[in-house]
């Protein structure tokens, strides 16, 4: 997300180096670049105009402090303005009602609404320690009810059955009655979607809203539709008292225009981002962290939180103990690290949050992708346990067998073994306390095609 915007802004800052003060003349080009970058990111024109005017007003005439270069001073102004544009701080779900607290999900068909119900339920269960009941009031798409039941089993939350011959309001009321009797904390209601906004749809969802009086009414929208997402959210907000927005499919959106437009156009906060297809791929929306990510400064806080939630602590402890006993890092450990990274949303999600990623050439970033890491995992999985523990025994005939078993060429196996050797050397340096020395030698950059796990 925001790759194009980040690249444009990084170039803009480089052009401001060497100046002693920010003036209207010397930031004219920088502001033009910011304006073009935002328009290319599909941010709506009124939002772009207001944003650029406010940046100009705050930046012009700013003395550059001794500790800041003009580029850094300009970036600080842009950062502060981005945070203000997206809503200052994370706005949590208001769940402080008498249980069951009702969360109603609205949105167009194809926006990822039903999947988001499951993701949110998992988030509530794991992060907020709430008991959750999900119910589908979508009587127009029979598969929606079956899909939600399947997802509810996957995330291990309660599912309330419904059928297409029932009235949506009757379904919701029965689910709430069941939740009260079972002392369930939160009921998440999935509503019917349409391919476009129509009066019939709006009338039904208003009737449902009036009947169940949800404490949160979240609008689920596909971020890849850009400023159309903001306009659709506004149309829903005009008809329904929305409390927030969930942006889905942000992992496939290189522009990010929706995230930058929605708050300004609707006045409603973005509360969550869908960052992948898996049910754990949902993160709370923090404007300050996202602004930092847009400007290429990473998002270490989110990365740490993600690691705490997804990394297998037992596996990590086992690996640490192995190192303490002086045993080497083998291919089985390497495979475990690849799996842990996949659980954290994949390499693209991690790189997005690491500081300094904007400085790495695009060609180098393209070499490090989830497809390549899945291929590496497949190669290791085709090895015997003995081969994983003692990679040095993998010679000609073994390489051919492994390549055949994983559907790759022998040179792919050779490349993996070479990368693994680099990893082993890195681990040895870390074990000897040479982390600082190693980072200095890397100069903050990764070897091509590799990531320090």
C-alpha positions as CSV (number, residue, x, y, z in Angstrom):
1,X,0.0,0.0,0.0
2,X,1.2,3.5,-0.8
3,X,4.3,2.3,-2.8
4,X,3.8,4.9,-5.5
5,X,3.2,7.7,-3.0
6,X,6.2,6.8,-0.9
7,X,8.5,6.8,-3.9
8,X,7.3,10.2,-5.1
9,X,7.7,11.7,-1.6
10,X,11.2,10.2,-1.1
11,X,12.3,11.9,-4.4
12,X,10.8,15.2,-3.3
13,X,12.7,15.2,0.0
14,X,16.0,14.4,-1.8
15,X,15.5,17.5,-4.0
16,X,15.3,19.7,-0.9
17,X,18.7,18.7,0.5
18,X,21.2,21.4,1.1
19,X,18.8,24.3,1.7
20,X,19.0,26.4,4.8
21,X,15.4,27.5,5.0
22,X,12.0,26.5,3.5
23,X,10.7,29.4,1.3
24,X,7.7,29.6,-1.0
25,X,10.1,29.5,-4.0
26,X,12.2,26.5,-3.0
27,X,9.3,24.3,-1.9
28,X,7.1,25.2,-5.0
29,X,8.4,22.1,-6.9
30,X,8.1,19.9,-3.8
31,X,4.5,20.9,-3.3
32,X,3.8,20.3,-7.0
33,X,5.3,16.8,-6.5
34,X,3.2,16.2,-3.4
35,X,0.1,17.3,-5.3
36,X,0.8,15.0,-8.2
37,X,1.6,12.1,-5.9
38,X,-1.7,12.4,-4.1
39,X,-3.7,12.7,-7.4
40,X,-1.9,9.6,-8.7
41,X,-2.8,7.9,-5.5
42,X,-6.4,8.6,-6.4
43,X,-7.1,11.0,-3.5
44,X,-10.1,13.2,-4.3
45,X,-9.3,16.6,-5.7
46,X,-10.9,18.7,-2.9
47,X,-8.9,16.8,-0.3
48,X,-5.6,17.2,-2.3
49,X,-6.2,21.0,-2.6
50,X,-6.9,21.4,1.1
51,X,-3.9,19.2,2.0
52,X,-1.4,21.0,-0.2
53,X,-2.6,24.5,1.0
54,X,-2.2,23.5,4.6
55,X,1.3,22.0,4.1
56,X,2.3,25.2,2.3
57,X,1.0,27.4,5.1
58,X,2.8,25.4,7.8
59,X,6.1,24.9,5.9
60,X,6.8,28.3,4.3
61,X,9.2,30.3,6.4
62,X,10.0,27.5,8.8
63,X,13.6,27.9,10.1
64,X,15.4,24.6,9.8
65,X,16.6,23.6,13.2
66,X,20.2,22.5,13.6
67,X,19.2,18.9,14.0
68,X,16.9,18.9,10.9
69,X,17.7,19.2,7.2
70,X,15.2,21.1,5.1
71,X,14.0,17.8,3.7
72,X,13.4,16.4,7.2
73,X,11.6,19.7,8.2
74,X,9.3,19.4,5.1
75,X,8.7,15.7,5.8
76,X,7.7,16.6,9.4
77,X,5.1,19.1,8.1
78,X,3.8,16.5,5.6
79,X,3.7,13.8,8.3
80,X,1.7,16.0,10.8
81,X,-0.7,16.9,8.0
82,X,-1.2,13.3,6.9
83,X,-2.0,12.4,10.5
84,X,-4.5,15.2,10.8
85,X,-6.1,14.3,7.5
86,X,-6.6,10.6,8.5
87,X,-7.9,11.3,12.0
88,X,-5.2,12.0,14.6
89,X,-5.4,8.8,16.5
90,X,-6.9,5.3,16.5
91,X,-10.5,5.2,17.4
92,X,-11.4,1.9,19.1
93,X,-14.7,0.1,19.0
94,X,-17.2,1.4,21.6
95,X,-18.0,-1.8,23.3
96,X,-18.8,-0.4,26.7
97,X,-22.5,-1.1,26.5
98,X,-24.6,-3.7,28.4
99,X,-23.9,-7.0,26.7
100,X,-24.5,-8.0,24.1
101,X,-22.9,-5.1,22.3
102,X,-24.1,-5.1,18.6
103,X,-21.8,-4.4,15.7
104,X,-23.6,-4.1,12.4
105,X,-21.6,-4.5,9.1
106,X,-22.7,-2.7,6.0
107,X,-21.3,-2.5,2.5
108,X,-21.6,-3.3,-1.2
109,X,-21.4,-6.8,-2.6
110,X,-17.8,-7.9,-3.2
111,X,-16.2,-5.6,-0.7
112,X,-15.2,-8.5,1.5
113,X,-17.9,-7.9,4.1
114,X,-18.5,-11.5,5.2
115,X,-14.8,-12.2,5.5
116,X,-14.4,-9.0,7.5
117,X,-17.1,-10.2,9.9
118,X,-14.9,-13.3,10.6
119,X,-11.7,-11.3,10.9
120,X,-13.3,-8.8,13.3
121,X,-14.7,-11.7,15.4
122,X,-11.3,-13.2,15.6
123,X,-9.8,-9.8,16.6
124,X,-12.5,-9.3,19.3
125,X,-11.9,-12.8,20.7
126,X,-8.1,-12.8,20.7
127,X,-7.3,-9.1,21.4
128,X,-10.3,-8.0,23.5
129,X,-11.0,-11.5,25.1
130,X,-14.7,-11.2,24.2
131,X,-17.2,-14.0,23.5
132,X,-18.7,-13.4,20.0
133,X,-21.8,-14.5,18.1
134,X,-22.0,-14.0,14.4
135,X,-25.2,-14.0,12.4
136,X,-26.0,-13.5,8.7
137,X,-29.0,-11.4,7.7
138,X,-28.2,-11.7,4.0
139,X,-31.3,-13.6,2.6
140,X,-30.5,-12.8,-1.0
141,X,-27.2,-14.7,-1.3
142,X,-27.7,-18.3,0.1
143,X,-23.9,-18.9,-0.1
144,X,-23.4,-15.9,2.3
145,X,-24.9,-17.8,5.2
146,X,-22.9,-21.0,4.5
147,X,-19.7,-18.9,4.1
148,X,-20.2,-17.2,7.4
149,X,-20.9,-20.6,9.1
150,X,-17.6,-22.0,7.7
151,X,-15.6,-18.9,8.7
152,X,-17.2,-19.0,12.2
153,X,-15.9,-22.5,12.7
154,X,-12.4,-21.5,11.4
155,X,-12.1,-18.6,13.9
156,X,-13.9,-20.6,16.7
157,X,-16.8,-18.2,17.5
158,X,-20.5,-18.9,17.9
159,X,-22.7,-19.0,14.8
160,X,-26.5,-18.3,14.8
161,X,-28.2,-20.1,12.0
162,X,-30.5,-18.3,9.5
163,X,-32.2,-19.1,6.2
164,X,-33.3,-17.2,3.1
165,X,-37.0,-17.6,3.8
166,X,-36.7,-15.5,7.0
167,X,-37.1,-11.7,7.5
168,X,-33.7,-10.0,8.2
169,X,-35.1,-8.2,11.3
170,X,-36.6,-11.4,12.7
171,X,-33.2,-13.1,12.2
172,X,-31.3,-10.3,14.0
173,X,-33.8,-10.2,16.9
174,X,-33.6,-13.9,17.4
175,X,-29.8,-13.8,17.4
176,X,-29.8,-11.0,20.0
177,X,-32.3,-13.0,22.2
178,X,-30.0,-16.0,22.0
179,X,-26.9,-13.9,22.9
180,X,-28.6,-12.5,26.0
181,X,-29.5,-16.0,27.2
182,X,-26.0,-17.3,26.6
183,X,-24.3,-14.2,28.1
184,X,-22.4,-13.4,24.9
185,X,-20.4,-10.2,24.9
186,X,-20.6,-9.1,21.2
187,X,-23.0,-9.9,18.3
188,X,-21.6,-9.1,14.9
189,X,-24.4,-8.8,12.3
190,X,-23.6,-9.4,8.6
191,X,-26.1,-7.6,6.3
192,X,-27.0,-8.0,2.6
193,X,-24.8,-6.3,0.0
194,X,-25.7,-5.1,-3.4
195,X,-23.7,-4.4,-6.6
196,X,-24.7,-0.8,-6.2
197,X,-26.6,1.5,-3.9
198,X,-30.3,1.3,-4.3
199,X,-33.4,2.5,-2.4
200,X,-34.6,-1.0,-1.6
201,X,-31.3,-1.9,0.0
202,X,-31.1,1.3,2.0
203,X,-34.7,0.9,3.2
204,X,-34.0,-2.6,4.5
205,X,-30.7,-1.7,6.2
206,X,-32.4,1.3,7.9
207,X,-35.2,-1.0,9.2
208,X,-32.6,-3.4,10.5
209,X,-30.6,-0.7,12.1
210,X,-33.7,0.8,13.9
211,X,-34.6,-2.7,15.2
212,X,-31.3,-3.8,16.7
213,X,-29.8,-0.3,17.6
214,X,-26.1,-1.3,17.1
215,X,-23.5,0.4,19.2
216,X,-21.2,0.3,16.1
217,X,-22.2,0.5,12.5
218,X,-19.2,-0.2,10.3
219,X,-19.0,0.4,6.6
220,X,-16.8,-2.2,4.8
221,X,-15.3,-0.9,1.5
222,X,-12.7,-2.1,-1.0
223,X,-9.7,0.3,-0.9
224,X,-8.8,-0.5,-4.5
225,X,-11.8,1.5,-5.7
226,X,-9.9,4.6,-4.6
227,X,-11.9,7.8,-4.2
228,X,-15.0,5.9,-5.3
229,X,-14.7,4.2,-1.9
230,X,-14.9,7.5,-0.1
231,X,-17.9,8.6,-2.2
232,X,-19.7,5.3,-1.6
233,X,-19.0,5.6,2.2
234,X,-20.5,9.1,2.1
235,X,-23.7,7.8,0.4
236,X,-24.1,5.2,3.1
237,X,-23.3,7.7,5.8
238,X,-26.0,10.0,4.5
239,X,-28.6,7.1,4.9
240,X,-27.2,5.4,7.9
241,X,-25.5,6.7,11.1
242,X,-22.1,5.1,10.5
243,X,-19.6,5.0,13.4
244,X,-16.6,3.9,11.3
245,X,-15.1,2.4,8.2
246,X,-13.2,-0.9,7.5
247,X,-10.9,-0.7,4.4
248,X,-10.4,-4.1,2.8
249,X,-7.8,-5.4,0.3
250,X,-5.2,-2.8,1.3
251,X,-2.5,-5.3,0.5
252,X,-3.3,-5.1,-3.2
253,X,-3.7,-1.4,-3.3
254,X,-0.5,0.4,-4.3
255,X,-2.2,3.9,-4.3
256,X,-4.0,4.3,-1.0
257,X,-6.3,7.1,-2.1
258,X,-9.3,5.7,-0.1
259,X,-7.4,5.8,3.2
260,X,-6.5,9.5,2.6
261,X,-9.9,10.6,1.4
262,X,-12.5,8.8,3.6
263,X,-12.1,10.7,6.9
264,X,-12.2,14.1,5.1
265,X,-15.2,13.2,2.9
266,X,-17.4,11.3,5.4
267,X,-16.2,12.7,8.7
268,X,-16.1,9.1,9.9
269,X,-12.9,7.4,11.2
270,X,-11.3,4.4,9.5
271,X,-11.2,1.8,12.4
272,X,-9.6,-1.2,10.7
273,X,-7.5,-2.2,7.6
274,X,-7.9,-5.6,5.9
275,X,-4.3,-6.6,5.0
276,X,-4.7,-10.0,3.4
277,X,-7.0,-13.0,2.8
278,X,-6.4,-14.9,6.0
279,X,-8.7,-14.4,9.0
280,X,-5.9,-12.9,11.1
281,X,-5.1,-10.3,8.4
282,X,-6.9,-7.4,10.1
283,X,-5.2,-4.5,12.0
284,X,-6.4,-1.5,13.9
285,X,-6.0,1.7,11.9
286,X,-3.5,4.1,13.5
287,X,-3.2,7.4,11.4
288,X,0.2,8.3,12.9
289,X,1.7,4.9,12.1
290,X,0.3,4.9,8.6
291,X,1.7,8.4,7.9
292,X,5.1,7.1,9.0
293,X,4.7,4.1,6.6
294,X,3.7,6.4,3.7
295,X,6.8,8.5,4.3
296,X,9.1,5.5,4.2
297,X,9.8,5.6,8.0
298,X,8.3,2.2,8.7
299,X,5.9,1.2,11.4
300,X,7.9,-0.7,14.1
301,X,5.1,-0.5,16.7
302,X,2.6,-2.4,14.5
303,X,5.4,-4.9,13.5
304,X,6.1,-5.6,17.2
305,X,2.4,-6.0,18.0
306,X,2.0,-8.3,15.0
307,X,5.0,-10.4,16.1
308,X,3.6,-10.8,19.6
309,X,0.2,-12.0,18.2
310,X,1.5,-14.4,15.6
311,X,4.9,-15.7,16.4
312,X,4.9,-19.2,18.0
313,X,6.5,-18.5,21.4
314,X,7.3,-22.2,22.0
315,X,9.1,-22.4,18.6
316,X,11.0,-19.2,19.4
317,X,12.0,-20.5,22.8
318,X,13.1,-23.8,21.3
319,X,15.3,-22.1,18.8
320,X,16.9,-19.8,21.5
321,X,17.6,-22.9,23.7
322,X,19.2,-24.6,20.7
323,X,21.5,-21.7,20.1
324,X,22.4,-21.6,23.8
325,X,23.5,-25.2,23.6
326,X,25.8,-24.3,20.8
327,X,23.8,-26.2,18.1
328,X,23.8,-24.7,14.6
329,X,21.0,-23.2,12.7
330,X,19.7,-25.8,10.2
331,X,17.2,-25.9,7.3
332,X,14.4,-27.1,9.6
333,X,14.8,-23.9,11.6
334,X,15.0,-21.9,8.4
335,X,11.6,-23.4,7.3
336,X,10.1,-22.6,10.7
337,X,11.2,-19.0,10.2
338,X,9.6,-18.9,6.7
339,X,6.3,-20.2,8.2
340,X,6.4,-17.6,11.0
341,X,6.9,-14.8,8.5
342,X,4.0,-16.1,6.4
343,X,1.8,-16.0,9.6
344,X,2.7,-12.3,10.0
345,X,1.1,-11.4,6.7
346,X,4.0,-12.3,4.3
347,X,7.1,-10.5,3.2
348,X,5.2,-7.6,1.6
349,X,3.4,-6.7,4.9
350,X,6.7,-6.9,6.8
351,X,8.7,-4.8,4.3
352,X,5.9,-2.2,4.4
353,X,6.5,-1.7,8.1
354,X,10.4,-1.8,8.2
355,X,12.1,1.6,8.3
356,X,14.3,2.6,5.4
357,X,12.5,0.4,2.8
358,X,12.1,3.4,0.6
359,X,15.8,3.6,0.1
360,X,16.0,0.0,-1.3
361,X,15.8,-0.1,-5.1
362,X,12.5,-1.5,-6.5
363,X,14.4,-4.3,-8.3
364,X,15.8,-5.5,-5.0
365,X,12.4,-5.4,-3.4
366,X,10.8,-7.3,-6.2
367,X,13.3,-10.2,-5.7
368,X,12.0,-10.6,-2.1
369,X,8.4,-11.8,-2.6
370,X,5.9,-14.3,-1.0
371,X,6.0,-16.5,-4.1
372,X,9.8,-16.9,-3.8
373,X,9.5,-17.7,-0.1
374,X,6.7,-20.3,-0.7
375,X,9.0,-21.9,-3.3
376,X,11.8,-22.0,-0.7
377,X,9.5,-23.6,1.8
378,X,8.4,-26.2,-0.8
379,X,12.1,-27.1,-1.5
380,X,12.9,-27.6,2.2
381,X,9.7,-29.7,2.7
382,X,10.9,-32.0,-0.1
383,X,14.0,-32.9,1.9
384,X,14.4,-35.7,4.4
385,X,14.8,-34.7,8.1
386,X,18.5,-35.8,7.8
387,X,19.0,-33.5,4.9
388,X,17.5,-30.5,6.7
389,X,19.7,-31.1,9.7
390,X,22.8,-31.7,7.7
391,X,22.6,-29.7,4.4
392,X,26.2,-30.5,3.6
393,X,25.2,-34.0,2.5
394,X,22.9,-32.6,-0.3
395,X,24.8,-33.4,-3.4
396,X,24.0,-34.2,-7.1
397,X,21.4,-37.0,-6.9
398,X,19.8,-35.6,-3.7
399,X,19.5,-32.2,-5.4
400,X,17.8,-33.8,-8.4
401,X,15.3,-35.7,-6.2
402,X,14.5,-32.5,-4.1
403,X,14.0,-30.4,-7.3
404,X,11.7,-33.0,-8.7
405,X,9.7,-33.4,-5.5
406,X,9.2,-29.6,-5.2
407,X,8.5,-28.9,-8.8
408,X,11.6,-26.6,-9.3
409,X,15.0,-26.8,-11.2
410,X,18.2,-27.9,-9.6
411,X,19.6,-24.4,-9.8
412,X,16.7,-23.3,-7.5
413,X,17.9,-25.8,-4.9
414,X,21.4,-24.5,-5.3
415,X,20.2,-21.0,-4.8
416,X,18.4,-21.9,-1.6
417,X,21.4,-23.7,-0.2
418,X,23.6,-20.7,-1.0
419,X,21.1,-18.3,0.7
420,X,20.9,-20.7,3.7
421,X,24.7,-20.6,4.0
422,X,24.5,-16.8,4.2
423,X,21.8,-17.1,6.9
424,X,24.0,-19.5,8.9
425,X,26.9,-17.0,8.8
426,X,24.5,-14.3,10.0
427,X,23.2,-16.4,12.9
428,X,26.8,-17.2,14.0
429,X,27.6,-13.5,14.1
430,X,24.5,-12.8,16.1
431,X,25.4,-15.6,18.5
432,X,28.9,-14.1,19.1
433,X,27.3,-10.7,19.9
434,X,28.3,-9.2,16.6
435,X,24.9,-7.9,15.7
436,X,26.0,-4.2,15.7
437,X,29.1,-5.1,13.6
438,X,27.0,-7.0,11.2
439,X,24.5,-4.2,10.8
440,X,27.3,-1.8,10.2
441,X,28.8,-4.0,7.5
442,X,25.3,-4.3,5.9
443,X,24.9,-0.5,6.2
444,X,21.2,-1.1,7.0
445,X,20.6,-2.9,3.8
446,X,19.7,-6.5,3.1
447,X,21.6,-8.9,0.9
448,X,19.7,-9.3,-2.4
449,X,16.9,-11.8,-2.1
450,X,17.3,-12.3,1.6
451,X,15.8,-10.9,4.8
452,X,17.3,-11.0,8.3
453,X,14.6,-12.9,10.1
